[in-house]
């Protein structure tokens, strides 16, 4: 399905009946990445999954965005399709960071929240981010004389080596830089909504300690840590994740 939201052609998926549950994907992903979870939950709920701007079938923003702009977009999107009464928000990775910011500041309202391998802890990587900027400049300088296709391959190899998602969506590099420097822990401390946190034990992108910090900050929250699961915990352990979410939502 498609709709125009704030001037952007927006693609989204919707299935099921019942109370409304909204799924938000992470950086570089799309609605399809959450389809397994969507299918499972749509047996009991009206499940809405948008492609966020710049990903999947949704147009990219014309300006540099941060978390606040993405959250405002989600609000506009839900109003546009007439879904104002949300039972639960479920977010993976950066989608989780959006939910923490939105719920903490009263911009996103729901009865329950689920954070899957949520990102949003930014401060501990300040040194790494500075190094990333230096490597970026050096990489551009070294590859400038090379043909375009070779230049892109070499730059991507450098970023993959240092573990950055910057080139996952090359057209959103400046937005990526803004997003990954925005720490949402102060917002987490303001959340009073029942919250379930699920993290993979072997996740290196958003490690378990992120979940432990959010668990301490969000009063009354529940933390589930799944063994033998990485960052895409909902794909690696689909039955366990679905069961935990369904029990929490009931």
NORGINOR-V549040 format. One record per residue. N is the residue number from 1. SS is DSSP state (helix for helix, strand for strand, loop for the rest). PSI is psi in whole degrees, -180 to 180 (NA if undefined). OMEGA is omega in radians with two decimals (999 if undefined). Layout:
n | ss | psi | omega
N | SS | PSI | OMEGA
N | SS | PSI | OMEGA
//
This chain:
n | ss | psi | omega
1 | loop | 153 | -3.12
2 | strand | 151 | 3.11
3 | strand | 154 | 3.07
4 | strand | 123 | 3.14
5 | strand | 117 | -3.13
6 | loop | 40 | 3.09
7 | loop | 1 | -3.12
8 | strand | 129 | 3.03
9 | strand | 119 | -3.00
10 | strand | 129 | 3.10
11 | strand | 139 | 3.11
12 | strand | 163 | 3.09
13 | strand | 145 | 3.14
14 | strand | 134 | -3.12
15 | strand | 156 | 3.07
16 | loop | 178 | 3.12
17 | loop | 155 | 3.14
18 | loop | -156 | 3.09
19 | loop | 150 | -3.03
20 | strand | 129 | 3.08
21 | strand | 130 | -3.11
22 | strand | 127 | 3.10
23 | strand | 134 | 3.11
24 | strand | 123 | -3.11
25 | loop | 171 | -3.13
26 | loop | -178 | -3.12
27 | loop | 132 | 3.11
28 | loop | -4 | 3.14
29 | loop | -169 | 3.11
30 | loop | 176 | -3.12
31 | helix | -37 | -3.11
32 | helix | -27 | 3.14
33 | helix | -17 | 3.13
34 | helix | 15 | -3.02
35 | helix | -38 | 3.13
36 | helix | -45 | 3.12
37 | helix | -40 | 3.10
38 | helix | -47 | -3.12
39 | helix | -43 | -3.12
40 | helix | -44 | -3.07
41 | helix | -26 | -3.10
42 | loop | -6 | 3.03
43 | loop | -24 | -3.07
44 | loop | -16 | -3.01
45 | loop | 162 | 2.97
46 | strand | 106 | -3.00
47 | strand | 126 | -3.12
48 | strand | 129 | -3.11
49 | strand | 103 | 3.11
50 | strand | 150 | 2.84
51 | loop | 118 | -3.13
52 | loop | 153 | -3.06
53 | loop | 127 | 3.14
54 | loop | -5 | -3.09
55 | loop | 152 | -3.14
56 | loop | -131 | -3.10
57 | loop | 10 | -3.13
58 | loop | 135 | -3.12
59 | loop | 150 | 3.10
60 | loop | 149 | 3.08
61 | loop | 150 | -3.13
62 | loop | -25 | -3.12
63 | loop | 174 | 3.08
64 | loop | 125 | -3.14
65 | loop | 160 | 2.97
66 | loop | -169 | 3.14
67 | helix | -40 | -3.08
68 | helix | -40 | 3.12
69 | helix | -39 | 3.10
70 | helix | -39 | 3.12
71 | helix | -43 | 3.10
72 | helix | -37 | 3.11
73 | helix | -45 | 3.14
74 | helix | -42 | 3.10
75 | helix | -44 | 3.12
76 | helix | -41 | -3.14
77 | helix | -47 | -3.11
78 | helix | -37 | 3.08
79 | helix | -38 | -3.10
80 | helix | -39 | -3.12
81 | loop | 5 | 3.05
82 | loop | 27 | 3.13
83 | loop | 91 | -3.08
84 | loop | -16 | -3.13
85 | loop | 96 | -3.04
86 | strand | 126 | 3.11
87 | strand | -42 | -3.11
88 | strand | 143 | 2.93
89 | strand | 133 | 3.07
90 | strand | 124 | -3.09
91 | strand | 137 | 3.07
92 | strand | 133 | 3.03
93 | loop | -115 | -3.14
94 | helix | -27 | 3.03
95 | helix | -35 | 3.07
96 | helix | -41 | 3.10
97 | helix | -39 | 3.09
98 | helix | -42 | -3.14
99 | helix | -42 | 3.12
100 | helix | -48 | 3.12
101 | helix | -48 | -3.08
102 | helix | -43 | 3.14
103 | helix | -40 | -3.12
104 | helix | -30 | -3.11
105 | loop | 9 | 3.09
106 | loop | 26 | -3.13
107 | loop | -26 | 3.08
108 | loop | 128 | -3.06
109 | loop | 132 | 3.10
110 | loop | 164 | 3.10
111 | loop | -30 | -3.11
112 | strand | 155 | 3.13
113 | strand | 142 | 3.04
114 | strand | 126 | -3.13
115 | strand | 114 | 3.14
116 | strand | 113 | 3.14
117 | loop | 48 | -3.03
118 | loop | 137 | 3.01
119 | loop | -171 | 3.09
120 | loop | -6 | 3.03
121 | loop | 110 | -2.96
122 | loop | -31 | -2.95
123 | helix | -33 | -3.03
124 | helix | -9 | -3.10
125 | helix | 24 | 3.14
126 | helix | -45 | 3.13
127 | helix | -40 | 3.13
128 | helix | -38 | 3.14
129 | helix | -36 | 3.07
130 | helix | -43 | 3.11
131 | helix | -38 | 3.14
132 | helix | -42 | 3.12
133 | helix | -42 | 3.13
134 | helix | -44 | 3.14
135 | helix | -38 | 3.11
136 | helix | -49 | -3.13
137 | helix | -44 | -3.14
138 | helix | -42 | -3.14
139 | helix | -41 | 3.12
140 | helix | -42 | -3.11
141 | helix | -43 | -3.09
142 | helix | -30 | -3.06
143 | helix | -2 | -3.09
144 | loop | -43 | -3.10
145 | loop | -9 | -3.03
146 | loop | 157 | 3.06
147 | loop | 153 | -3.05
148 | helix | -47 | -3.08
149 | helix | -40 | 3.12
150 | helix | -40 | 3.14
151 | helix | -46 | -3.12
152 | helix | -41 | -3.13
153 | helix | -43 | -3.13
154 | helix | -42 | 3.13
155 | helix | -41 | 3.13
156 | helix | -38 | 3.13
157 | helix | -40 | 3.12
158 | helix | -48 | -3.11
159 | helix | -39 | 3.11
160 | helix | -37 | -3.11
161 | helix | -39 | -3.11
162 | loop | 5 | 3.03
163 | loop | 37 | 3.13
164 | loop | 144 | 3.09
165 | loop | 11 | -3.03
166 | helix | -39 | -3.07
167 | helix | 7 | 3.04
168 | helix | -38 | 3.07
169 | helix | 86 | -3.02
170 | helix | -30 | -3.11
171 | helix | -7 | -3.11
172 | helix | 30 | -3.06
173 | helix | -44 | -3.12
174 | helix | -37 | 3.07
175 | helix | -41 | 3.11
176 | helix | -45 | -3.14
177 | helix | -38 | -3.13
178 | helix | -40 | -3.12
179 | helix | -45 | -3.02
180 | loop | 2 | 3.04
181 | loop | 8 | -3.06
182 | loop | 107 | -3.09
183 | loop | 128 | -3.08
184 | loop | 8 | -3.14
185 | helix | -39 | 3.07
186 | helix | -31 | 3.11
187 | helix | -36 | -3.14
188 | helix | -37 | -3.11
189 | loop | -15 | -3.12
190 | loop | -5 | -3.07
191 | loop | 129 | 3.09
192 | loop | 4 | -3.11
193 | loop | 137 | 3.06
194 | strand | 129 | -3.00
195 | strand | 134 | 3.03
196 | strand | 128 | 3.09
197 | strand | 130 | 3.11
198 | strand | 124 | -3.14
199 | strand | 152 | 3.07
200 | strand | 137 | -3.07
201 | loop | -31 | -3.10
202 | loop | 20 | -3.14
203 | loop | 122 | 3.11
204 | loop | -20 | 3.14
205 | loop | -47 | 3.06
206 | loop | 84 | -3.01
207 | loop | 167 | -3.08
208 | helix | -33 | -3.12
209 | helix | -28 | 3.04
210 | helix | -46 | 3.12
211 | helix | -39 | 3.13
212 | helix | -40 | 3.10
213 | helix | -46 | 3.12
214 | helix | -38 | 3.13
215 | helix | -41 | 3.11
216 | helix | -35 | -3.07
217 | helix | -34 | -3.08
218 | loop | 106 | -3.06
219 | loop | 131 | 3.09
220 | loop | 8 | -3.12
221 | loop | 162 | 3.11
222 | strand | 133 | 3.14
223 | strand | 126 | 3.05
224 | strand | 127 | 3.09
225 | strand | 121 | -3.08
226 | strand | 127 | 3.14
227 | loop | 153 | 3.08
228 | loop | 38 | 3.11
229 | loop | 141 | 3.12
230 | loop | -143 | -3.02
231 | loop | -38 | 3.13
232 | loop | 63 | -3.03
233 | helix | -32 | -3.12
234 | helix | -18 | 3.08
235 | helix | -37 | -3.11
236 | helix | -33 | 3.14
237 | loop | 60 | -3.00
238 | helix | -41 | -3.09
239 | helix | -42 | 3.14
240 | helix | -42 | -3.14
241 | helix | -46 | -3.14
242 | helix | -44 | 3.13
243 | helix | -47 | -3.12
244 | helix | -42 | -3.12
245 | helix | -45 | -3.12
246 | helix | -42 | 3.11
247 | helix | -41 | -3.14
248 | helix | -43 | -3.10
249 | helix | -29 | 3.11
250 | loop | NA | 999
//
